Amino acid sequence: MRPGRKKLIWMAPVAILGMVFFAFIGGEIIMHLWNWLVPQIVGWRQITFWQALGLLVLCRILFGGLGWRGHVRSNMRRRWEQRWDQMTPEEREKVRGRWRGRCGPFEPPSATPTE
């Protein structure tokens, strides 16, 4: 057996236990904060651990993503900035024209007529 596989065999269960541990801690924290604050402030009822864990997952999906897109977006932005820096002014204007064709003309708010 190769040394890398030996390391993977014991790291996989440790990683799974770590994820379970952090999910448990997150659920407990959400549950205790909710039960401490929300019933007194808003008057809603208390929640269970499983409801708190579901709330944590829901918030992660809605507001935090699943951890995939942020890295991809930053890489795309960095690559685009590198390409933009290497373009000549004529190429930049051509790209701007294509974006205007897709998105329509943009006028700053101060240039729009007021009634």
MOPAC internal coordinates of N, CA, C and O (Angstrom, degrees):
PM7 1SCF
backbone

  N    0.0000 0     0.00 0     0.00 0    0    0    0
  C    1.4460 1     0.00 0     0.00 0    1    0    0
  C    1.5337 1   108.88 1     0.00 0    2    1    0
  O    1.2310 1   120.98 1   -44.18 1    3    2    1
  N    1.3407 1   115.73 1   135.82 1    3    2    1
  C    1.4585 1   120.36 1  -179.39 1    5    3    2
  C    1.5285 1   110.42 1   -72.69 1    6    5    3
  O    1.2310 1   120.44 1   -27.97 1    7    6    5
  N    1.3396 1   116.76 1   152.03 1    7    6    5
  C    1.4719 1   119.61 1  -178.61 1    9    7    6
  C    1.5277 1   113.04 1   -62.10 1   10    9    7
  O    1.2310 1   119.51 1   147.42 1   11   10    9
  N    1.3109 1   118.53 1   -32.58 1   11   10    9
  C    1.4655 1   120.81 1   179.76 1   13   11   10
  C    1.5178 1   112.10 1   -65.30 1   14   13   11
  O    1.2310 1   120.38 1   143.46 1   15   14   13
  N    1.3214 1   116.89 1   -36.54 1   15   14   13
  C    1.4696 1   120.59 1   179.55 1   17   15   14
  C    1.5214 1   110.91 1   -70.79 1   18   17   15
  O    1.2310 1   120.43 1   143.12 1   19   18   17
  N    1.3325 1   116.79 1   -36.88 1   19   18   17
  C    1.4663 1   119.78 1   178.06 1   21   19   18
  C    1.5260 1   110.22 1   -60.97 1   22   21   19
  O    1.2310 1   121.58 1   137.04 1   23   22   21
  N    1.3158 1   114.59 1   -42.96 1   23   22   21
  C    1.4572 1   119.32 1   179.77 1   25   23   22
  C    1.5303 1   110.72 1   -64.94 1   26   25   23
  O    1.2310 1   120.54 1   140.50 1   27   26   25
  N    1.3298 1   116.57 1   -39.50 1   27   26   25
  C    1.4553 1   121.41 1  -179.60 1   29   27   26
  C    1.5274 1   111.66 1   -66.83 1   30   29   27
  O    1.2310 1   120.45 1   145.70 1   31   30   29
  N    1.3133 1   116.75 1   -34.30 1   31   30   29
  C    1.4656 1   120.46 1  -178.03 1   33   31   30
  C    1.5237 1   111.30 1   -62.36 1   34   33   31
  O    1.2310 1   119.31 1   139.99 1   35   34   33
  N    1.3147 1   118.93 1   -40.01 1   35   34   33
  C    1.4640 1   118.79 1  -179.81 1   37   35   34
  C    1.5242 1   111.94 1   -90.96 1   38   37   35
  O    1.2310 1   119.47 1   161.04 1   39   38   37
  N    1.3431 1   118.62 1   -18.96 1   39   38   37
  C    1.4692 1   119.67 1   179.47 1   41   39   38
  C    1.5252 1   112.18 1   -77.83 1   42   41   39
  O    1.2310 1   119.24 1   148.48 1   43   42   41
  N    1.3225 1   119.06 1   -31.52 1   43   42   41
  C    1.4604 1   121.18 1  -179.26 1   45   43   42
  C    1.5311 1   111.58 1   -61.67 1   46   45   43
  O    1.2310 1   119.03 1   130.65 1   47   46   45
  N    1.3496 1   119.45 1   -49.35 1   47   46   45
  C    1.4699 1   117.75 1   177.08 1   49   47   46
  C    1.5226 1   113.47 1   -63.65 1   50   49   47
  O    1.2310 1   120.37 1   144.53 1   51   50   49
  N    1.3339 1   116.90 1   -35.47 1   51   50   49
  C    1.4695 1   119.92 1   178.12 1   53   51   50
  C    1.5287 1   110.05 1   -64.86 1   54   53   51
  O    1.2310 1   120.39 1   139.45 1   55   54   53
  N    1.3258 1   116.85 1   -40.55 1   55   54   53
  C    1.4665 1   120.06 1   178.91 1   57   55   54
  C    1.5281 1   110.99 1   -65.23 1   58   57   55
  O    1.2310 1   120.45 1   138.49 1   59   58   57
  N    1.3203 1   116.75 1   -41.51 1   59   58   57
  C    1.4703 1   120.15 1   178.67 1   61   59   58
  C    1.5211 1   110.48 1   -64.21 1   62   61   59
  O    1.2310 1   120.42 1   136.61 1   63   62   61
  N    1.3180 1   116.81 1   -43.39 1   63   62   61
  C    1.4699 1   119.95 1   177.09 1   65   63   62
  C    1.5329 1   111.47 1   -62.71 1   66   65   63
  O    1.2310 1   120.44 1   141.67 1   67   66   65
  N    1.3206 1   116.77 1   -38.33 1   67   66   65
  C    1.4649 1   120.48 1   177.21 1   69   67   66
  C    1.5166 1   112.37 1   -62.96 1   70   69   67
  O    1.2310 1   120.60 1   137.76 1   71   70   69
  N    1.3336 1   116.47 1   -42.24 1   71   70   69
  C    1.4661 1   119.72 1   178.26 1   73   71   70
  C    1.5254 1   111.24 1   -64.94 1   74   73   71
  O    1.2310 1   120.59 1   138.36 1   75   74   73
  N    1.3351 1   116.47 1   -41.64 1   75   74   73
  C    1.4609 1   120.56 1   178.30 1   77   75   74
  C    1.5305 1   110.20 1   -63.40 1   78   77   75
  O    1.2310 1   120.62 1   138.09 1   79   78   77
  N    1.3340 1   116.41 1   -41.91 1   79   78   77
  C    1.4653 1   121.60 1   179.66 1   81   79   78
  C    1.5291 1   110.67 1   -61.39 1   82   81   79
  O    1.2310 1   120.28 1   132.16 1   83   82   81
  N    1.3466 1   117.06 1   -47.84 1   83   82   81
  C    1.4602 1   119.72 1  -178.72 1   85   83   82
  C    1.5238 1   111.55 1   -68.00 1   86   85   83
  O    1.2310 1   119.67 1   145.72 1   87   86   85
  N    1.3339 1   118.24 1   -34.28 1   87   86   85
  C    1.4720 1   120.54 1   175.81 1   89   87   86
  C    1.5216 1   109.90 1   -65.22 1   90   89   87
  O    1.2310 1   120.40 1   138.69 1   91   90   89
  N    1.3352 1   116.85 1   -41.31 1   91   90   89
  C    1.4577 1   120.99 1   179.17 1   93   91   90
  C    1.5318 1   110.40 1   -63.36 1   94   93   91
  O    1.2310 1   120.51 1   132.07 1   95   94   93
  N    1.3286 1   116.62 1   -47.93 1   95   94   93
  C    1.4733 1   120.62 1   179.90 1   97   95   94
  C    1.5287 1   110.35 1   -62.07 1   98   97   95
  O    1.2310 1   120.17 1   135.54 1   99   98   97
  N    1.3431 1   117.27 1   -44.46 1   99   98   97
  C    1.4651 1   120.31 1   179.09 1  101   99   98
  C    1.5122 1   111.96 1   -61.38 1  102  101   99
  O    1.2310 1   120.33 1   136.22 1  103  102  101
  N    1.3327 1   116.97 1   -43.78 1  103  102  101
  C    1.4671 1   120.46 1   178.63 1  105  103  102
  C    1.5126 1   112.12 1   -63.12 1  106  105  103
  O    1.2310 1   120.95 1   137.88 1  107  106  105
  N    1.3230 1   115.78 1   -42.12 1  107  106  105
  C    1.4668 1   119.62 1   178.96 1  109  107  106
  C    1.5292 1   111.34 1   -63.73 1  110  109  107
  O    1.2310 1   120.48 1   136.63 1  111  110  109
  N    1.3154 1   116.68 1   -43.37 1  111  110  109
  C    1.4688 1   120.35 1  -179.20 1  113  111  110
  C    1.5269 1   110.16 1   -63.13 1  114  113  111
  O    1.2310 1   120.42 1   132.89 1  115  114  113
  N    1.3406 1   116.80 1   -47.11 1  115  114  113
  C    1.4683 1   120.78 1   179.47 1  117  115  114
  C    1.5254 1   110.44 1   -60.97 1  118  117  115
  O    1.2310 1   120.53 1   134.91 1  119  118  117
  N    1.3421 1   116.60 1   -45.09 1  119  118  117
  C    1.4623 1   120.50 1  -178.33 1  121  119  118
  C    1.5286 1   111.08 1   -61.02 1  122  121  119
  O    1.2310 1   120.28 1   132.02 1  123  122  121
  N    1.3416 1   117.07 1   -47.98 1  123  122  121
  C    1.4593 1   119.90 1  -177.74 1  125  123  122
  C    1.5328 1   111.90 1   -67.28 1  126  125  123
  O    1.2310 1   120.27 1   139.90 1  127  126  125
  N    1.3388 1   117.09 1   -40.10 1  127  126  125
  C    1.4665 1   118.73 1   177.39 1  129  127  126
  C    1.5206 1   111.20 1   -64.58 1  130  129  127
  O    1.2310 1   120.22 1   136.07 1  131  130  129
  N    1.3226 1   117.18 1   -43.93 1  131  130  129
  C    1.4665 1   120.86 1   179.31 1  133  131  130
  C    1.5252 1   110.17 1   -61.04 1  134  133  131
  O    1.2310 1   120.80 1   129.46 1  135  134  133
  N    1.3289 1   116.08 1   -50.54 1  135  134  133
  C    1.4625 1   119.85 1  -175.94 1  137  135  134
  C    1.5279 1   112.41 1   -68.16 1  138  137  135
  O    1.2310 1   120.44 1   158.20 1  139  138  137
  N    1.3060 1   116.76 1   -21.80 1  139  138  137
  C    1.4555 1   120.67 1   178.69 1  141  139  138
  C    1.5251 1   111.03 1   -83.73 1  142  141  139
  O    1.2310 1   120.48 1   140.24 1  143  142  141
  N    1.3481 1   116.69 1   -39.76 1  143  142  141
  C    1.4662 1   119.67 1  -172.37 1  145  143  142
  C    1.5247 1   115.23 1  -100.53 1  146  145  143
  O    1.2310 1   119.91 1   129.18 1  147  146  145
  N    1.3010 1   117.77 1   -50.82 1  147  146  145
  C    1.4640 1   121.08 1  -168.10 1  149  147  146
  C    1.5304 1   113.40 1   -64.76 1  150  149  147
  O    1.2310 1   118.59 1   134.71 1  151  150  149
  N    1.3423 1   120.30 1   -45.29 1  151  150  149
  C    1.4767 1   117.20 1   179.84 1  153  151  150
  C    1.5243 1   113.25 1   -60.54 1  154  153  151
  O    1.2310 1   119.97 1   146.02 1  155  154  153
  N    1.3159 1   117.66 1   -33.98 1  155  154  153
  C    1.4603 1   120.04 1  -179.18 1  157  155  154
  C    1.5232 1   112.21 1   -78.56 1  158  157  155
  O    1.2310 1   120.24 1   144.99 1  159  158  157
  N    1.3310 1   117.15 1   -35.01 1  159  158  157
  C    1.4638 1   120.26 1  -176.56 1  161  159  158
  C    1.5240 1   111.48 1   -82.70 1  162  161  159
  O    1.2310 1   120.30 1   129.99 1  163  162  161
  N    1.3256 1   117.03 1   -50.01 1  163  162  161
  C    1.4552 1   121.95 1  -172.16 1  165  163  162
  C    1.5158 1   112.08 1  -103.55 1  166  165  163
  O    1.2310 1   120.01 1   154.93 1  167  166  165
  N    1.3259 1   117.60 1   -25.07 1  167  166  165
  C    1.4523 1   121.14 1  -179.40 1  169  167  166
  C    1.5182 1   113.82 1    91.60 1  170  169  167
  O    1.2310 1   120.10 1  -169.78 1  171  170  169
  N    1.3344 1   117.42 1    10.22 1  171  170  169
  C    1.4632 1   120.05 1   177.20 1  173  171  170
  C    1.5141 1   108.79 1   -77.68 1  174  173  171
  O    1.2310 1   120.87 1   -16.31 1  175  174  173
  N    1.3257 1   115.95 1   163.69 1  175  174  173
  C    1.4653 1   119.98 1  -176.85 1  177  175  174
  C    1.5264 1   111.59 1   -80.25 1  178  177  175
  O    1.2310 1   121.10 1   -12.81 1  179  178  177
  N    1.3178 1   115.50 1   167.19 1  179  178  177
  C    1.4588 1   121.02 1   178.85 1  181  179  178
  C    1.5287 1   110.16 1   -74.65 1  182  181  179
  O    1.2310 1   120.94 1   -20.61 1  183  182  181
  N    1.3455 1   115.80 1   159.39 1  183  182  181
  C    1.4573 1   120.67 1  -179.02 1  185  183  182
  C    1.5226 1   110.20 1  -117.65 1  186  185  183
  O    1.2310 1   121.15 1   -17.69 1  187  186  185
  N    1.3380 1   115.41 1   162.31 1  187  186  185
  C    1.4655 1   121.46 1   177.84 1  189  187  186
  C    1.5240 1   109.46 1   -91.08 1  190  189  187
  O    1.2310 1   121.19 1    -6.03 1  191  190  189
  N    1.3173 1   115.34 1   173.97 1  191  190  189
  C    1.4637 1   120.70 1   178.15 1  193  191  190
  C    1.5246 1   110.79 1   -59.95 1  194  193  191
  O    1.2310 1   119.83 1   136.52 1  195  194  193
  N    1.3292 1   117.93 1   -43.48 1  195  194  193
  C    1.4637 1   120.86 1  -176.64 1  197  195  194
  C    1.5196 1   111.36 1   -68.62 1  198  197  195
  O    1.2310 1   120.04 1   145.50 1  199  198  197
  N    1.3108 1   117.52 1   -34.50 1  199  198  197
  C    1.4603 1   120.11 1   174.93 1  201  199  198
  C    1.5217 1   110.59 1   -67.35 1  202  201  199
  O    1.2310 1   120.44 1   141.64 1  203  202  201
  N    1.3301 1   116.76 1   -38.36 1  203  202  201
  C    1.4608 1   120.69 1   177.86 1  205  203  202
  C    1.5272 1   110.73 1   -65.71 1  206  205  203
  O    1.2310 1   120.57 1   139.82 1  207  206  205
  N    1.3301 1   116.51 1   -40.18 1  207  206  205
  C    1.4616 1   120.21 1   178.10 1  209  207  206
  C    1.5312 1   109.95 1   -65.10 1  210  209  207
  O    1.2310 1   120.10 1   139.01 1  211  210  209
  N    1.3281 1   117.42 1   -40.99 1  211  210  209
  C    1.4550 1   120.76 1   175.75 1  213  211  210
  C    1.5113 1   112.01 1   -62.88 1  214  213  211
  O    1.2310 1   120.17 1   140.49 1  215  214  213
  N    1.3221 1   117.29 1   -39.51 1  215  214  213
  C    1.4572 1   121.88 1   177.30 1  217  215  214
  C    1.5272 1   110.77 1   -64.33 1  218  217  215
  O    1.2310 1   120.62 1   139.46 1  219  218  217
  N    1.3209 1   116.42 1   -40.54 1  219  218  217
  C    1.4598 1   121.20 1   177.60 1  221  219  218
  C    1.5196 1   111.01 1   -62.08 1  222  221  219
  O    1.2310 1   120.15 1   134.99 1  223  222  221
  N    1.3178 1   117.32 1   -45.01 1  223  222  221
  C    1.4664 1   121.30 1   178.89 1  225  223  222
  C    1.5224 1   110.46 1   -65.19 1  226  225  223
  O    1.2310 1   120.22 1   136.56 1  227  226  225
  N    1.3243 1   117.18 1   -43.44 1  227  226  225
  C    1.4552 1   121.07 1   179.61 1  229  227  226
  C    1.5250 1   111.40 1   -60.77 1  230  229  227
  O    1.2310 1   120.30 1   135.36 1  231  230  229
  N    1.3235 1   117.03 1   -44.64 1  231  230  229
  C    1.4665 1   120.59 1   178.92 1  233  231  230
  C    1.5218 1   111.23 1   -65.15 1  234  233  231
  O    1.2310 1   120.58 1   142.65 1  235  234  233
  N    1.3093 1   116.49 1   -37.35 1  235  234  233
  C    1.4589 1   120.56 1   178.11 1  237  235  234
  C    1.5214 1   110.72 1   -63.52 1  238  237  235
  O    1.2310 1   120.48 1   137.92 1  239  238  237
  N    1.3278 1   116.69 1   -42.08 1  239  238  237
  C    1.4600 1   120.58 1   179.38 1  241  239  238
  C    1.5233 1   110.68 1   -68.37 1  242  241  239
  O    1.2310 1   120.15 1   133.65 1  243  242  241
  N    1.3271 1   117.31 1   -46.35 1  243  242  241
  C    1.4615 1   120.62 1  -175.04 1  245  243  242
  C    1.5158 1   113.43 1   -72.76 1  246  245  243
  O    1.2310 1   120.14 1   137.77 1  247  246  245
  N    1.3270 1   117.33 1   -42.23 1  247  246  245
  C    1.4557 1   120.19 1  -171.51 1  249  247  246
  C    1.5203 1   114.87 1  -110.31 1  250  249  247
  O    1.2310 1   119.87 1   153.41 1  251  250  249
  N    1.3148 1   117.85 1   -26.59 1  251  250  249
  C    1.4557 1   119.46 1  -175.59 1  253  251  250
  C    1.4987 1   114.36 1  -109.01 1  254  253  251
  O    1.2310 1   119.64 1   175.03 1  255  254  253
  N    1.3073 1   118.29 1    -4.97 1  255  254  253
  C    1.4457 1   120.12 1  -175.64 1  257  255  254
  C    1.5180 1   109.74 1    69.00 1  258  257  255
  O    1.2310 1   120.91 1    11.10 1  259  258  257
  N    1.2919 1   115.86 1  -168.90 1  259  258  257
  C    1.4517 1   120.15 1   179.19 1  261  259  258
  C    1.5155 1   111.48 1  -109.70 1  262  261  259
  O    1.2310 1   120.13 1  -165.54 1  263  262  261
  N    1.3215 1   117.35 1    14.46 1  263  262  261
  C    1.4493 1   120.63 1   176.89 1  265  263  262
  C    1.5093 1   114.50 1    87.46 1  266  265  263
  O    1.2310 1   119.76 1  -174.85 1  267  266  265
  N    1.3389 1   118.07 1     5.15 1  267  266  265
  C    1.4496 1   119.52 1  -177.29 1  269  267  266
  C    1.5144 1   111.98 1   -97.39 1  270  269  267
  O    1.2310 1   119.89 1   138.69 1  271  270  269
  N    1.3039 1   117.81 1   -41.31 1  271  270  269
  C    1.4501 1   120.79 1  -167.49 1  273  271  270
  C    1.5206 1   114.55 1   -77.33 1  274  273  271
  O    1.2310 1   119.56 1   147.20 1  275  274  273
  N    1.3113 1   118.45 1   -32.80 1  275  274  273
  C    1.4564 1   119.91 1  -176.48 1  277  275  274
  C    1.5057 1   112.56 1   -59.61 1  278  277  275
  O    1.2310 1   120.05 1   137.69 1  279  278  277
  N    1.3143 1   117.51 1   -42.31 1  279  278  277
  C    1.4525 1   121.36 1   179.91 1  281  279  278
  C    1.5196 1   110.47 1   -67.39 1  282  281  279
  O    1.2310 1   120.34 1   138.87 1  283  282  281
  N    1.3113 1   116.95 1   -41.13 1  283  282  281
  C    1.4597 1   121.17 1  -179.78 1  285  283  282
  C    1.5195 1   110.13 1   -65.67 1  286  285  283
  O    1.2310 1   120.46 1   137.35 1  287  286  285
  N    1.3255 1   116.72 1   -42.65 1  287  286  285
  C    1.4623 1   119.87 1   179.88 1  289  287  286
  C    1.5110 1   111.49 1   -62.16 1  290  289  287
  O    1.2310 1   119.79 1   137.21 1  291  290  289
  N    1.3284 1   118.00 1   -42.79 1  291  290  289
  C    1.4557 1   119.89 1  -178.36 1  293  291  290
  C    1.5221 1   110.51 1   -66.72 1  294  293  291
  O    1.2310 1   120.07 1   143.46 1  295  294  293
  N    1.3296 1   117.46 1   -36.54 1  295  294  293
  C    1.4604 1   119.83 1   176.82 1  297  295  294
  C    1.5106 1   111.32 1   -66.95 1  298  297  295
  O    1.2310 1   120.30 1   138.16 1  299  298  297
  N    1.3367 1   117.04 1   -41.84 1  299  298  297
  C    1.4597 1   120.19 1   178.92 1  301  299  298
  C    1.5216 1   110.58 1   -63.55 1  302  301  299
  O    1.2310 1   120.66 1   138.51 1  303  302  301
  N    1.3105 1   116.35 1   -41.49 1  303  302  301
  C    1.4680 1   119.23 1  -179.89 1  305  303  302
  C    1.5245 1   110.99 1   -64.24 1  306  305  303
  O    1.2310 1   120.74 1   136.95 1  307  306  305
  N    1.3264 1   116.19 1   -43.05 1  307  306  305
  C    1.4662 1   119.90 1   179.79 1  309  307  306
  C    1.5247 1   110.96 1   -63.21 1  310  309  307
  O    1.2310 1   120.28 1   136.77 1  311  310  309
  N    1.3417 1   117.08 1   -43.23 1  311  310  309
  C    1.4646 1   120.23 1   178.77 1  313  311  310
  C    1.5176 1   110.95 1   -64.74 1  314  313  311
  O    1.2310 1   120.12 1   138.79 1  315  314  313
  N    1.3408 1   117.38 1   -41.21 1  315  314  313
  C    1.4541 1   120.72 1   179.23 1  317  315  314
  C    1.5269 1   110.90 1   -64.10 1  318  317  315
  O    1.2310 1   120.36 1   138.96 1  319  318  317
  N    1.3239 1   116.92 1   -41.04 1  319  318  317
  C    1.4617 1   119.72 1   178.38 1  321  319  318
  C    1.5246 1   111.24 1   -63.91 1  322  321  319
  O    1.2310 1   119.91 1   141.51 1  323  322  321
  N    1.3181 1   117.77 1   -38.49 1  323  322  321
  C    1.4623 1   120.49 1   176.61 1  325  323  322
  C    1.5235 1   111.04 1   -64.07 1  326  325  323
  O    1.2310 1   120.68 1   136.35 1  327  326  325
  N    1.3430 1   116.30 1   -43.65 1  327  326  325
  C    1.4623 1   119.69 1   178.61 1  329  327  326
  C    1.5234 1   110.65 1   -64.12 1  330  329  327
  O    1.2310 1   120.69 1   138.88 1  331  330  329
  N    1.3234 1   116.29 1   -41.12 1  331  330  329
  C    1.4664 1   121.09 1  -178.79 1  333  331  330
  C    1.5281 1   110.58 1   -63.21 1  334  333  331
  O    1.2310 1   120.24 1   138.69 1  335  334  333
  N    1.3234 1   117.14 1   -41.31 1  335  334  333
  C    1.4598 1   120.93 1   179.77 1  337  335  334
  C    1.5229 1   112.23 1   -65.06 1  338  337  335
  O    1.2310 1   120.16 1   151.60 1  339  338  337
  N    1.3168 1   117.30 1   -28.40 1  339  338  337
  C    1.4634 1   121.19 1  -178.43 1  341  339  338
  C    1.5241 1   112.89 1   -86.78 1  342  341  339
  O    1.2310 1   119.78 1   171.92 1  343  342  341
  N    1.3402 1   118.02 1    -8.08 1  343  342  341
  C    1.4615 1   121.27 1  -178.46 1  345  343  342
  C    1.5194 1   111.21 1   -79.54 1  346  345  343
  O    1.2310 1   121.72 1   -29.41 1  347  346  345
  N    1.3338 1   114.31 1   150.59 1  347  346  345
  C    1.4603 1   120.00 1   173.20 1  349  347  346
  C    1.5324 1   107.23 1   -81.01 1  350  349  347
  O    1.2310 1   119.94 1   -15.77 1  351  350  349
  N    1.3305 1   117.71 1   164.23 1  351  350  349
  C    1.4752 1   119.55 1   178.04 1  353  351  350
  C    1.5351 1   112.91 1   -57.87 1  354  353  351
  O    1.2310 1   120.13 1   145.70 1  355  354  353
  N    1.3382 1   117.36 1   -34.30 1  355  354  353
  C    1.4677 1   120.02 1   178.52 1  357  355  354
  C    1.5234 1   110.90 1   -66.66 1  358  357  355
  O    1.2310 1   120.36 1   138.40 1  359  358  357
  N    1.3336 1   116.92 1   -41.60 1  359  358  357
  C    1.4629 1   120.80 1   178.57 1  361  359  358
  C    1.5328 1   110.77 1   -65.22 1  362  361  359
  O    1.2310 1   120.88 1   141.25 1  363  362  361
  N    1.3197 1   115.92 1   -38.75 1  363  362  361
  C    1.4694 1   119.53 1   178.71 1  365  363  362
  C    1.5261 1   110.82 1   -63.23 1  366  365  363
  O    1.2310 1   120.73 1   137.30 1  367  366  365
  N    1.3329 1   116.21 1   -42.70 1  367  366  365
  C    1.4594 1   119.59 1   179.58 1  369  367  366
  C    1.5280 1   110.95 1   -66.03 1  370  369  367
  O    1.2310 1   120.46 1   145.09 1  371  370  369
  N    1.3209 1   116.72 1   -34.91 1  371  370  369
  C    1.4625 1   120.72 1   176.94 1  373  371  370
  C    1.5303 1   110.38 1   -63.68 1  374  373  371
  O    1.2310 1   120.17 1   137.23 1  375  374  373
  N    1.3458 1   117.27 1   -42.77 1  375  374  373
  C    1.4667 1   121.56 1   178.05 1  377  375  374
  C    1.5221 1   109.91 1   -64.76 1  378  377  375
  O    1.2310 1   120.39 1   136.67 1  379  378  377
  N    1.3320 1   116.87 1   -43.33 1  379  378  377
  C    1.4675 1   119.99 1   177.53 1  381  379  378
  C    1.5241 1   111.06 1   -59.34 1  382  381  379
  O    1.2310 1   120.50 1   139.48 1  383  382  381
  N    1.3310 1   116.65 1   -40.52 1  383  382  381
  C    1.4614 1   120.72 1   178.53 1  385  383  382
  C    1.5191 1   111.94 1   -63.36 1  386  385  383
  O    1.2310 1   120.41 1   139.73 1  387  386  385
  N    1.3273 1   116.83 1   -40.27 1  387  386  385
  C    1.4713 1   119.73 1   177.29 1  389  387  386
  C    1.5234 1   110.48 1   -63.29 1  390  389  387
  O    1.2310 1   120.29 1   138.88 1  391  390  389
  N    1.3333 1   117.05 1   -41.12 1  391  390  389
  C    1.4710 1   119.76 1   179.72 1  393  391  390
  C    1.5249 1   110.58 1   -68.15 1  394  393  391
  O    1.2310 1   120.33 1   143.37 1  395  394  393
  N    1.3357 1   116.97 1   -36.63 1  395  394  393
  C    1.4677 1   119.02 1   176.54 1  397  395  394
  C    1.5227 1   110.29 1   -63.67 1  398  397  395
  O    1.2310 1   120.59 1   143.10 1  399  398  397
  N    1.3350 1   116.47 1   -36.90 1  399  398  397
  C    1.4591 1   120.13 1   178.54 1  401  399  398
  C    1.5194 1   111.93 1   -66.00 1  402  401  399
  O    1.2310 1   120.29 1   145.89 1  403  402  401
  N    1.3208 1   117.05 1   -34.11 1  403  402  401
  C    1.4633 1   121.17 1   179.81 1  405  403  402
  C    1.5236 1   111.88 1   -79.61 1  406  405  403
  O    1.2310 1   120.65 1   136.55 1  407  406  405
  N    1.3267 1   116.35 1   -43.45 1  407  406  405
  C    1.4613 1   121.05 1  -170.57 1  409  407  406
  C    1.5152 1   113.39 1  -102.39 1  410  409  407
  O    1.2310 1   119.59 1   169.07 1  411  410  409
  N    1.3082 1   118.38 1   -10.93 1  411  410  409
  C    1.4567 1   121.27 1  -177.42 1  413  411  410
  C    1.5201 1   110.39 1    88.86 1  414  413  411
  O    1.2310 1   120.55 1   -13.39 1  415  414  413
  N    1.3111 1   116.56 1   166.61 1  415  414  413
  C    1.4666 1   119.64 1  -179.15 1  417  415  414
  C    1.5257 1   111.16 1   -69.15 1  418  417  415
  O    1.2310 1   121.57 1   -32.69 1  419  418  417
  N    1.2910 1   114.61 1   147.31 1  419  418  417
  C    1.4584 1   120.21 1   179.05 1  421  419  418
  C    1.5096 1   108.82 1  -115.70 1  422  421  419
  O    1.2310 1   121.04 1   -51.24 1  423  422  421
  N    1.3108 1   115.62 1   128.76 1  423  422  421
  C    1.4494 1   121.10 1   175.37 1  425  423  422
  C    1.5298 1   107.48 1  -122.60 1  426  425  423
  O    1.2310 1   120.72 1   -47.17 1  427  426  425
  N    1.3183 1   116.23 1   132.83 1  427  426  425
  C    1.4649 1   117.98 1   178.20 1  429  427  426
  C    1.5184 1   110.93 1   -60.85 1  430  429  427
  O    1.2310 1   119.30 1   -26.22 1  431  430  429
  N    1.3131 1   118.93 1   153.78 1  431  430  429
  C    1.4775 1   121.47 1  -178.87 1  433  431  430
  C    1.5116 1   113.78 1   -56.39 1  434  433  431
  O    1.2310 1   119.52 1   148.11 1  435  434  433
  N    1.3441 1   118.53 1   -31.89 1  435  434  433
  C    1.4561 1   120.27 1  -177.57 1  437  435  434
  C    1.5293 1   111.24 1   -71.36 1  438  437  435
  O    1.2310 1   119.56 1   158.99 1  439  438  437
  N    1.3297 1   118.44 1   -21.01 1  439  438  437
  C    1.4646 1   121.17 1  -178.44 1  441  439  438
  C    1.5210 1   112.55 1   -86.74 1  442  441  439
  O    1.2310 1   119.52 1   168.61 1  443  442  441
  N    1.3194 1   118.52 1   -11.39 1  443  442  441
  C    1.4635 1   120.67 1  -179.87 1  445  443  442
  C    1.5185 1   109.88 1   -77.30 1  446  445  443
  O    1.2310 1   119.66 1   -41.27 1  447  446  445
  N    1.3378 1   118.25 1   138.73 1  447  446  445
  C    1.4735 1   119.48 1  -179.98 1  449  447  446
  C    1.5331 1   110.48 1   -70.62 1  450  449  447
  O    1.2310 1   121.12 1   -36.88 1  451  450  449
  N    1.2995 1   115.47 1   143.12 1  451  450  449
  C    1.4580 1   121.02 1   177.87 1  453  451  450
  C    1.5250 1   108.76 1  -104.58 1  454  453  451
  O    1.2310 1   120.73 1   -30.73 1  455  454  453
  N    1.3031 1   116.22 1   149.27 1  455  454  453
  C    1.4719 1   120.18 1  -178.91 1  457  455  454
  C    1.4960 1   111.26 1   -98.59 1  458  457  455
  O    1.2310 1   120.10 1   180.00 1  459  458  457

